[in-house]
Amino acid sequence: MRFKLLACDVLTREVGYCLFRTPHTVDPVFTEKGEHNVPGRLRELLQGQIDAVAAGEIPYDAVLLGYGLCGNATLGLRARRFPLVIPRAHDCTTLFLGSKEAFKEHFADNPSQTWASTGYSERGASVFSDASTREWTGSTPDLAKLVEIYGEENAKYIYETMNVTHDSGSVWFIDVPETRCAGVFERVEALAAGEGKELRRIAGSLRLLEGLLSGDWPEADYLVVPPGHEVEGVYDLDEVIRARLV
């Protein structure tokens, strides 16, 4: 099979490792990390890339997205000629951790917790995570406004998530063994110490990225968006996203 991969450049090392292991032909395109700070612009950029692939001469089997919800940047993305495949993830935190179960274990009660990883820390201007779930809407509106936009059940989840305070005394380092680099943890640790914070190491995994590039897409972990459908947000910790007929 042949895939087109659209991914954030924070995943360059991890994707590179997985590319050597996949039996399929994958044509990757990376977008700069800073684009996630302007979700509307990132959405337009990704849709433009999807449309260009659809208009091209190469008959891909699918367009793979190395993204999660990512501040709502992937909401409304439409599959054109080829299906879209996207991990059920809120952002790249889940992709570095390898599963939404690991995300729930570490971040469900700390959704705005500051973190870093080898891939994340070497891209863009920020070493530590510089985004939070508050960027889903660009600010922190009241519950009534969220209900109006997302419905009561989703609104309650978003509101509770947006109002959780993180552990401001620490930075969590997601350590992916396959892309571990000598000296990176120590450098990030020194930067954290300079801000009076402790660096805590947690285990990462390439499981989701390897599955994405291998063509193994169980429904529990990936959403396959058929042509003529678009990505819709669910805002829970399990389904996360679904496909909607346009």
Backbone bond lengths (Angstrom), bond angles and torsions (degrees), N, CA, C in turn:
res aa  C-N    CA-C-N  psi(-1)  N-CA   C-N-CA  omega(-1)  CA-C   N-CA-C  phi
1 M - - - 1.464 - - 1.529 109.56 -
2 R 1.333 115.32 161.68 1.456 120.79 178.81 1.521 109.13 -129.82
3 F 1.333 115.63 130.20 1.453 121.71 -177.02 1.529 111.07 -122.94
4 K 1.315 115.11 150.14 1.462 122.02 166.36 1.518 106.71 -102.68
5 L 1.318 117.46 129.70 1.460 121.78 179.57 1.513 109.98 -113.19
6 L 1.333 116.63 125.54 1.460 123.19 173.31 1.519 106.75 -111.93
7 A 1.330 117.61 117.12 1.461 120.26 -172.89 1.516 111.44 -141.83
8 C 1.319 115.35 157.26 1.463 122.35 173.78 1.519 108.64 -74.53
9 D 1.321 116.99 143.05 1.463 119.35 -175.51 1.523 113.92 -70.88
10 V 1.332 118.87 -8.31 1.463 119.41 173.67 1.525 110.80 -65.70
11 L 1.334 116.55 -17.82 1.463 122.09 -177.94 1.531 112.06 -99.28
12 T 1.324 117.72 12.50 1.462 120.89 -174.81 1.524 112.04 -57.00
13 R 1.315 118.32 -48.53 1.467 120.92 -179.54 1.532 110.99 -63.70
14 E 1.328 115.72 -45.31 1.464 120.40 -176.69 1.532 111.23 -66.76
15 V 1.328 116.54 -42.82 1.460 120.27 177.52 1.528 110.24 -64.01
16 G 1.345 116.34 -42.40 1.455 119.99 179.47 1.520 112.03 -57.53
17 Y 1.310 116.54 -42.37 1.464 120.81 178.35 1.526 110.51 -62.68
18 C 1.321 116.27 -44.12 1.466 120.60 -177.83 1.522 112.20 -70.16
19 L 1.336 117.15 -31.13 1.460 120.72 179.18 1.527 111.56 -61.41
20 F 1.317 116.96 -36.46 1.456 120.67 179.83 1.528 112.05 -69.76
21 R 1.330 116.46 -18.65 1.458 120.05 -174.05 1.531 113.24 -103.44
22 T 1.318 117.90 -18.12 1.455 119.25 -177.39 1.529 111.05 -76.31
23 P 1.337 117.82 144.00 1.472 120.25 176.70 1.520 112.74 -80.99
24 H 1.332 117.07 -5.79 1.451 121.28 -174.45 1.530 111.64 -99.40
25 T 1.314 115.93 164.20 1.461 121.93 174.62 1.529 108.23 -88.35
26 V 1.316 116.53 123.97 1.465 121.07 -177.27 1.524 108.97 -126.43
27 D 1.324 115.98 126.51 1.461 122.19 176.19 1.527 108.34 -103.89
28 P 1.349 118.77 104.38 1.460 121.29 -175.39 1.519 113.60 -91.12
29 V 1.329 115.08 147.37 1.461 123.23 170.83 1.527 106.77 -133.13
30 F 1.330 116.73 129.16 1.460 120.43 -178.39 1.529 110.81 -109.88
31 T 1.325 114.99 141.31 1.459 122.89 177.78 1.523 108.95 -110.76
32 E 1.318 118.15 142.59 1.461 121.94 -177.14 1.526 111.82 -62.63
33 K 1.327 114.78 144.27 1.463 121.34 -177.63 1.520 112.83 -55.90
34 G 1.313 117.41 -39.25 1.458 121.01 -175.45 1.512 114.45 -60.77
35 E 1.337 117.79 -19.30 1.460 120.13 -179.38 1.524 112.32 -63.45
36 H 1.348 117.07 -25.11 1.468 118.26 -177.65 1.523 112.19 -70.60
37 N 1.340 116.83 -13.21 1.464 119.50 177.30 1.522 112.74 -76.96
38 V 1.319 116.36 -11.43 1.471 121.47 175.94 1.533 106.68 -127.51
39 P 1.346 118.11 79.10 1.463 121.42 -171.33 1.524 114.39 -54.92
40 G 1.337 117.33 -38.52 1.458 119.70 180.00 1.511 112.15 -62.34
41 R 1.322 116.42 -40.76 1.463 120.63 178.79 1.524 111.08 -68.43
42 L 1.345 116.16 -40.57 1.459 119.76 178.14 1.522 110.82 -63.20
43 R 1.330 116.47 -39.46 1.475 119.95 177.63 1.529 110.81 -59.98
44 E 1.317 116.73 -45.17 1.462 120.59 179.33 1.534 111.06 -63.16
45 L 1.324 115.87 -39.51 1.451 120.59 179.83 1.526 110.89 -63.88
46 L 1.333 115.99 -47.08 1.463 120.34 -179.46 1.522 111.70 -65.43
47 Q 1.337 116.79 -41.62 1.465 118.99 179.03 1.525 110.43 -64.20
48 G 1.328 116.50 -37.36 1.453 119.88 176.92 1.521 111.85 -62.02
49 Q 1.334 116.41 -39.39 1.455 120.48 178.38 1.530 110.98 -68.75
50 I 1.321 116.65 -39.68 1.464 121.07 177.36 1.527 110.29 -62.42
51 D 1.321 116.11 -43.46 1.462 120.68 -179.86 1.532 110.86 -65.40
52 A 1.333 116.38 -38.02 1.463 119.99 179.77 1.524 111.01 -66.17
53 V 1.325 116.63 -38.82 1.464 120.52 177.18 1.529 109.97 -63.45
54 A 1.338 115.61 -41.65 1.469 120.09 -179.84 1.522 111.64 -64.17
55 A 1.314 116.47 -32.69 1.466 120.69 -178.45 1.522 112.83 -86.43
56 G 1.321 117.26 -7.04 1.452 120.94 -176.88 1.519 113.56 -80.62
57 E 1.309 114.98 179.15 1.463 120.85 -175.87 1.529 112.94 -90.98
58 I 1.327 118.22 -17.36 1.466 120.60 -176.63 1.528 109.86 -80.52
59 P 1.325 118.34 125.25 1.469 121.65 179.89 1.536 111.21 -85.60
60 Y 1.313 116.79 82.79 1.460 120.65 -179.37 1.528 111.21 -70.11
61 D 1.313 115.24 152.68 1.466 120.09 174.60 1.520 111.39 -82.29
62 A 1.334 116.97 -26.05 1.461 120.93 178.12 1.523 109.12 -169.64
63 V 1.337 114.82 157.60 1.463 122.21 170.83 1.523 106.85 -104.66
64 L 1.313 116.87 119.96 1.462 122.45 -178.45 1.525 110.00 -96.85
65 L 1.325 116.09 138.78 1.463 120.54 179.46 1.525 109.89 -112.78
66 G 1.322 116.32 117.85 1.457 121.45 174.09 1.512 110.06 -87.32
67 Y 1.319 115.03 58.42 1.465 123.94 -179.12 1.527 108.66 -144.86
68 G 1.331 115.27 166.37 1.449 121.57 166.50 1.519 107.35 -114.06
69 L 1.327 116.56 -145.40 1.472 119.46 173.45 1.524 110.50 -60.66
70 C 1.338 115.66 -43.47 1.472 122.57 174.14 1.526 112.51 50.54
71 G 1.335 115.77 64.18 1.457 120.39 177.47 1.511 112.97 64.58
72 N 1.347 116.58 26.94 1.474 123.04 -178.59 1.525 112.68 75.39
73 A 1.329 117.84 9.89 1.465 120.06 -177.94 1.521 112.73 -64.25
74 T 1.333 117.47 -27.84 1.468 119.43 -177.70 1.528 112.89 -94.73
75 L 1.331 116.95 -5.30 1.463 119.02 177.78 1.526 110.18 -66.71
76 G 1.320 116.07 135.37 1.450 120.33 179.05 1.515 114.82 84.94
77 L 1.336 117.68 -3.46 1.452 119.16 176.20 1.528 109.31 -63.76
78 R 1.318 116.39 133.80 1.463 121.16 -174.87 1.524 111.51 -110.55
79 A 1.316 114.47 133.77 1.455 119.95 173.17 1.520 108.06 -77.79
80 R 1.296 116.88 130.50 1.460 121.61 -178.92 1.524 109.97 -100.73
81 R 1.315 115.91 -103.18 1.469 121.30 -176.80 1.522 112.67 -75.45
82 F 1.345 115.53 -32.59 1.459 120.91 -176.63 1.529 110.08 -120.23
83 P 1.343 117.89 152.06 1.466 119.38 176.86 1.524 111.73 -65.74
84 L 1.330 115.89 150.82 1.461 122.41 172.36 1.523 108.25 -98.94
85 V 1.308 116.71 142.58 1.462 121.13 175.02 1.517 107.66 -125.61
86 I 1.333 116.59 124.19 1.463 121.54 -176.29 1.522 109.71 -136.37
87 P 1.330 118.60 133.71 1.470 120.46 177.82 1.527 111.13 -63.29
88 R 1.305 116.14 147.00 1.467 120.71 174.90 1.536 107.45 -77.62
89 A 1.313 115.50 86.64 1.464 121.91 -173.53 1.515 109.76 -144.20
90 H 1.325 116.66 147.10 1.457 119.89 177.12 1.525 111.43 -77.60
91 D 1.323 116.57 -36.27 1.465 120.68 178.06 1.518 108.20 -163.91
92 C 1.322 116.90 -168.30 1.462 119.68 -175.79 1.527 112.40 -69.47
93 T 1.334 118.13 -12.80 1.462 119.94 175.03 1.513 109.89 -55.37
94 T 1.338 116.75 -47.34 1.461 121.40 179.73 1.521 110.88 -64.06
95 L 1.335 117.63 -37.88 1.457 120.49 -179.81 1.524 111.31 -65.89
96 F 1.322 117.74 -36.67 1.463 120.43 176.32 1.528 111.59 -72.62
97 L 1.330 117.25 -32.58 1.459 120.89 -179.75 1.523 112.47 -78.78
98 G 1.333 117.42 -27.50 1.454 120.68 175.76 1.501 116.97 98.29
99 S 1.338 118.10 -8.00 1.465 120.11 178.48 1.521 109.80 -168.17
100 K 1.327 115.21 156.10 1.465 118.33 175.97 1.521 110.72 -73.70
101 E 1.344 117.20 -21.13 1.457 119.94 175.03 1.526 110.85 -66.56
102 A 1.325 116.04 -40.83 1.462 119.50 177.01 1.523 110.74 -67.71
103 F 1.337 116.26 -35.88 1.462 119.77 176.05 1.522 110.20 -61.56
104 K 1.335 117.02 -44.63 1.462 120.48 179.14 1.525 110.97 -62.64
105 E 1.321 116.26 -40.32 1.462 120.10 -179.01 1.525 111.87 -61.62
106 H 1.316 116.20 -42.81 1.463 119.48 -173.04 1.527 114.53 -97.43
107 F 1.348 117.64 -31.47 1.457 119.67 -169.21 1.528 115.37 -121.21
108 A 1.332 118.65 -4.84 1.466 119.26 -177.64 1.525 111.74 -58.47
109 D 1.316 116.65 -38.29 1.460 120.67 179.28 1.521 112.15 -95.59
110 N 1.337 116.48 -0.60 1.468 121.02 -177.79 1.523 109.71 -139.69
111 P 1.322 119.16 55.82 1.472 120.66 -172.48 1.516 114.72 -62.96
112 S 1.323 117.80 -21.93 1.464 120.48 -179.96 1.523 111.71 -104.97
113 Q 1.329 116.50 14.29 1.457 120.53 179.92 1.535 110.93 -58.93
114 T 1.318 116.53 133.64 1.460 121.58 176.97 1.524 109.96 -70.87
115 W 1.341 116.08 134.65 1.459 120.59 -178.47 1.525 109.84 -144.60
116 A 1.319 115.18 172.39 1.463 121.96 177.10 1.518 108.16 -153.29
117 S 1.319 115.93 168.81 1.462 122.53 173.12 1.518 106.31 -155.89
118 T 1.318 116.94 171.51 1.467 119.39 178.44 1.526 110.47 -59.35
119 G 1.331 116.74 -51.40 1.462 120.33 -177.99 1.506 113.53 -65.29
120 Y 1.331 116.53 -40.83 1.458 120.22 -178.29 1.531 110.80 -67.99
121 S 1.322 116.57 -42.04 1.469 120.18 -171.32 1.517 113.20 -70.77
122 E 1.354 117.81 -20.81 1.456 118.83 -176.34 1.522 113.47 -93.37
123 R 1.336 118.03 -1.48 1.460 121.14 -176.86 1.524 111.21 -113.29
124 G 1.319 116.34 143.97 1.453 120.44 176.63 1.515 112.52 70.45
125 A 1.325 115.41 -165.12 1.460 121.05 -174.58 1.518 113.36 -90.97
126 S 1.336 118.05 -14.09 1.458 120.83 -174.25 1.519 111.46 -109.81
127 V 1.320 116.58 134.26 1.463 121.76 176.00 1.517 110.10 -84.28
128 F 1.339 116.44 -39.12 1.459 121.95 178.07 1.532 109.51 -96.79
129 S 1.319 116.28 159.60 1.463 120.63 178.07 1.520 109.48 -55.84
130 D 1.336 115.32 133.05 1.463 120.10 -176.39 1.517 111.92 -118.53
131 A 1.333 116.68 17.15 1.464 120.80 179.05 1.514 108.86 -128.78
132 S 1.303 116.29 159.95 1.459 121.28 177.16 1.512 109.27 -142.53
133 T 1.325 115.60 172.46 1.461 120.07 179.01 1.516 111.50 -65.21
134 R 1.325 118.61 -14.15 1.464 120.02 177.09 1.526 111.13 -64.55
135 E 1.323 117.34 -19.24 1.454 120.55 -179.31 1.525 112.44 -79.60
136 W 1.342 117.80 -0.69 1.465 119.14 173.41 1.520 110.22 -56.45
137 T 1.316 116.50 -37.23 1.459 119.61 -179.01 1.516 112.46 -122.62
138 G 1.345 117.37 -1.13 1.452 121.21 177.10 1.513 113.04 90.40
139 S 1.321 118.21 -9.58 1.463 122.20 178.93 1.513 107.32 -161.72
140 T 1.320 116.90 -168.82 1.450 120.18 178.69 1.533 109.45 -116.55
141 P 1.328 118.20 87.09 1.465 120.96 -179.22 1.523 110.85 -76.47
142 D 1.336 116.43 171.13 1.449 118.56 178.98 1.526 110.30 -78.99
143 L 1.334 115.93 169.62 1.455 121.24 -175.32 1.522 111.90 -60.51
144 A 1.329 117.38 -39.46 1.465 120.69 -178.71 1.521 111.42 -60.55
145 K 1.328 116.74 -38.60 1.462 120.35 179.63 1.523 110.81 -67.69
146 L 1.342 115.98 -39.62 1.457 119.86 178.23 1.521 111.54 -65.01
147 V 1.336 117.07 -39.56 1.464 121.15 177.70 1.522 110.06 -60.72
148 E 1.322 115.77 -40.44 1.462 121.08 179.88 1.526 111.15 -62.45
149 I 1.341 116.44 -36.68 1.463 120.87 -176.67 1.522 112.12 -84.60
150 Y 1.354 117.07 -43.83 1.457 120.23 -167.94 1.528 115.03 -115.63
151 G 1.326 118.60 -7.11 1.457 119.80 -174.78 1.516 110.10 91.60
152 E 1.338 116.71 158.90 1.464 120.63 -169.85 1.526 113.33 -63.46
153 E 1.335 117.89 -48.75 1.459 119.97 -175.43 1.521 111.70 -64.68
154 N 1.331 116.86 -47.99 1.459 120.17 178.67 1.523 111.46 -64.50
155 A 1.332 116.41 -37.45 1.460 120.89 -178.53 1.527 111.72 -62.98
156 K 1.325 116.08 -40.32 1.467 119.31 179.98 1.523 110.85 -63.43
157 Y 1.333 116.01 -41.72 1.464 119.93 178.94 1.528 110.66 -63.70
158 I 1.327 116.20 -46.99 1.462 120.15 -178.87 1.521 110.94 -62.54
159 Y 1.331 116.55 -44.70 1.461 120.82 -177.57 1.530 110.86 -61.84
160 E 1.340 116.29 -44.44 1.461 119.82 179.89 1.529 110.56 -64.82
161 T 1.340 116.14 -39.77 1.456 120.45 179.59 1.518 111.67 -65.20
162 M 1.325 116.08 -42.27 1.453 120.85 -176.76 1.521 113.17 -69.93
163 N 1.311 116.96 -17.95 1.458 119.91 -176.06 1.522 113.72 -110.34
164 V 1.340 115.73 15.43 1.454 120.01 173.32 1.523 108.64 -87.19
165 T 1.308 117.35 133.73 1.466 120.92 178.04 1.523 109.26 -90.48
166 H 1.321 117.58 138.79 1.448 120.71 -178.26 1.520 110.77 -90.57
167 D 1.326 115.09 170.96 1.462 121.65 178.20 1.524 107.80 -76.37
168 S 1.322 116.17 95.58 1.466 120.54 -174.65 1.521 112.64 -73.08
169 G 1.332 116.26 -7.32 1.462 118.92 -178.50 1.512 113.98 -92.86
170 S 1.331 117.57 2.87 1.458 118.97 -177.63 1.526 111.52 -145.84
171 V 1.317 114.73 161.32 1.462 123.54 170.99 1.523 106.34 -122.88
172 W 1.326 117.51 134.18 1.460 120.99 -179.90 1.520 109.53 -98.54
173 F 1.326 116.65 128.28 1.460 122.24 -179.79 1.521 109.20 -103.61
174 I 1.364 116.32 115.01 1.458 120.64 179.42 1.528 107.40 -84.06
175 D 1.317 115.63 111.22 1.461 122.72 -171.52 1.535 110.05 -99.26
176 V 1.333 116.65 103.88 1.464 122.27 177.10 1.531 107.66 -91.39
177 P 1.336 118.37 113.26 1.475 120.14 -173.09 1.522 114.29 -56.15
178 E 1.334 118.13 -40.13 1.454 121.38 -174.82 1.529 113.42 -67.70
179 T 1.328 117.11 -24.03 1.469 119.91 -178.60 1.527 111.72 -116.74
180 R 1.315 115.79 20.70 1.468 120.69 177.92 1.525 109.57 -67.46
181 C 1.328 116.59 133.88 1.471 121.76 -178.75 1.526 109.92 -124.59
182 A 1.302 115.07 135.98 1.461 120.50 -179.30 1.525 110.80 -58.32
183 G 1.317 115.48 130.66 1.454 121.12 174.39 1.512 115.63 89.91
184 V 1.349 118.04 -16.47 1.465 119.28 -176.75 1.525 111.12 -68.57
185 F 1.330 116.97 -47.20 1.464 119.58 179.91 1.524 110.18 -58.88
186 E 1.316 116.77 -42.82 1.464 120.63 -178.90 1.530 111.30 -64.40
187 R 1.343 116.08 -39.29 1.478 119.20 179.03 1.524 110.91 -65.02
188 V 1.338 116.04 -44.81 1.465 119.85 179.42 1.528 110.19 -66.74
189 E 1.328 116.34 -36.65 1.465 121.04 177.76 1.524 110.96 -61.35
190 A 1.336 116.57 -41.15 1.464 120.69 179.47 1.523 110.82 -66.51
191 L 1.333 117.38 -39.13 1.462 120.80 178.03 1.526 110.70 -65.42
192 A 1.324 116.49 -40.50 1.463 120.26 178.17 1.523 110.43 -64.61
193 A 1.326 115.91 -43.26 1.465 119.89 179.16 1.517 111.25 -61.76
194 G 1.340 116.19 -34.36 1.456 120.25 177.68 1.513 112.81 -64.20
195 E 1.334 116.58 -22.15 1.463 121.99 176.28 1.523 111.71 -99.68
196 G 1.347 115.61 9.22 1.455 120.23 178.82 1.516 113.60 74.46
197 K 1.343 116.60 27.77 1.462 120.49 -177.64 1.523 110.84 -120.55
198 E 1.313 114.89 152.86 1.456 121.75 177.50 1.528 109.14 -94.90
199 L 1.340 117.55 138.25 1.451 121.40 177.25 1.528 109.15 -94.54
200 R 1.321 115.66 122.32 1.463 121.54 -178.24 1.526 108.85 -111.10
201 R 1.324 117.68 127.50 1.457 122.75 -177.47 1.534 110.45 -90.21
202 I 1.349 117.28 129.39 1.454 121.69 173.60 1.529 108.52 -127.21
203 A 1.314 116.36 152.94 1.460 121.54 -172.39 1.523 112.15 -75.68
204 G 1.336 116.44 131.99 1.452 122.31 173.29 1.514 110.77 -104.92
205 S 1.328 116.42 173.82 1.460 121.15 -178.13 1.527 109.92 -156.24
206 L 1.333 116.29 147.23 1.458 121.91 177.14 1.530 112.10 -93.10
207 R 1.304 117.90 9.86 1.464 121.75 -172.40 1.521 113.03 -53.34
208 L 1.333 118.25 -49.45 1.463 120.66 -177.56 1.521 112.09 -67.02
209 L 1.320 117.21 -41.56 1.459 119.89 -179.54 1.523 111.27 -69.39
210 E 1.324 117.32 -39.74 1.458 120.04 177.72 1.525 110.75 -62.95
211 G 1.332 116.83 -42.09 1.448 120.04 178.00 1.513 112.16 -64.35
212 L 1.326 116.27 -39.12 1.461 120.94 179.94 1.522 110.78 -61.03
213 L 1.327 117.08 -46.65 1.461 121.04 -176.88 1.522 113.26 -80.37
214 S 1.328 117.04 -15.28 1.465 119.82 -179.47 1.516 112.50 -87.11
215 G 1.347 116.71 -12.72 1.454 119.83 -177.03 1.514 113.23 85.01
216 D 1.332 117.46 9.61 1.467 122.34 178.07 1.524 107.73 -98.30
217 W 1.341 116.88 103.50 1.453 121.24 -170.07 1.527 112.36 -124.80
218 P 1.335 118.69 71.93 1.468 119.36 176.32 1.523 110.40 -61.63
219 E 1.322 116.01 142.90 1.466 121.31 -174.55 1.517 112.20 -59.17
220 A 1.312 117.46 -29.48 1.463 120.34 -178.71 1.523 112.42 -65.84
221 D 1.349 116.69 -24.64 1.464 120.61 -174.17 1.519 114.34 -113.40
222 Y 1.339 117.46 -20.10 1.462 120.46 -175.15 1.522 110.80 -137.60
223 L 1.313 115.03 147.31 1.457 121.69 173.17 1.524 107.89 -105.67
224 V 1.329 115.81 124.98 1.461 121.38 173.81 1.527 107.39 -102.05
225 V 1.324 116.09 116.00 1.464 122.05 -176.82 1.530 108.44 -98.41
226 P 1.336 118.34 111.35 1.466 119.70 -177.80 1.532 110.73 -70.82
227 P 1.327 117.29 157.71 1.471 120.35 174.30 1.530 110.25 -53.27
228 G 1.337 115.41 138.45 1.450 120.25 -178.13 1.516 114.23 87.86
229 H 1.333 116.89 2.42 1.467 122.01 177.65 1.527 109.28 -118.49
230 E 1.327 116.24 164.64 1.455 121.73 177.84 1.515 110.66 -133.26
231 V 1.328 115.93 164.22 1.463 122.50 -179.02 1.524 109.78 -79.66
232 E 1.328 115.24 132.06 1.466 121.96 177.56 1.526 108.81 -124.58
233 G 1.330 117.69 139.74 1.451 121.88 -179.31 1.511 112.86 -82.80
234 V 1.339 116.36 144.97 1.467 122.75 175.66 1.524 109.88 -112.04
235 Y 1.352 117.01 -34.36 1.471 122.95 175.90 1.518 113.35 65.35
236 D 1.317 116.83 41.77 1.450 120.36 168.86 1.522 107.14 -120.91
237 L 1.319 117.27 -168.73 1.463 119.96 -178.45 1.519 112.72 -104.29
238 D 1.337 116.87 7.57 1.459 120.24 -177.35 1.528 112.34 -120.95
239 E 1.333 116.85 -65.34 1.460 119.41 -179.48 1.527 111.02 -75.95
240 V 1.304 117.79 -44.21 1.470 126.73 175.52 1.523 112.95 68.09
241 I 1.322 117.98 -54.07 1.457 122.79 -177.89 1.524 109.16 -140.52
242 R 1.337 116.12 157.89 1.458 121.20 174.64 1.520 108.86 -145.16
243 A 1.319 116.57 168.12 1.457 122.01 178.76 1.528 109.92 -97.26
244 R 1.322 116.25 140.08 1.464 122.07 179.73 1.514 108.81 -127.38
245 L 1.329 116.04 133.63 1.464 120.50 177.94 1.515 108.81 -69.24
246 V 1.323 116.64 131.68 1.456 121.68 -178.49 1.520 109.34 -83.23
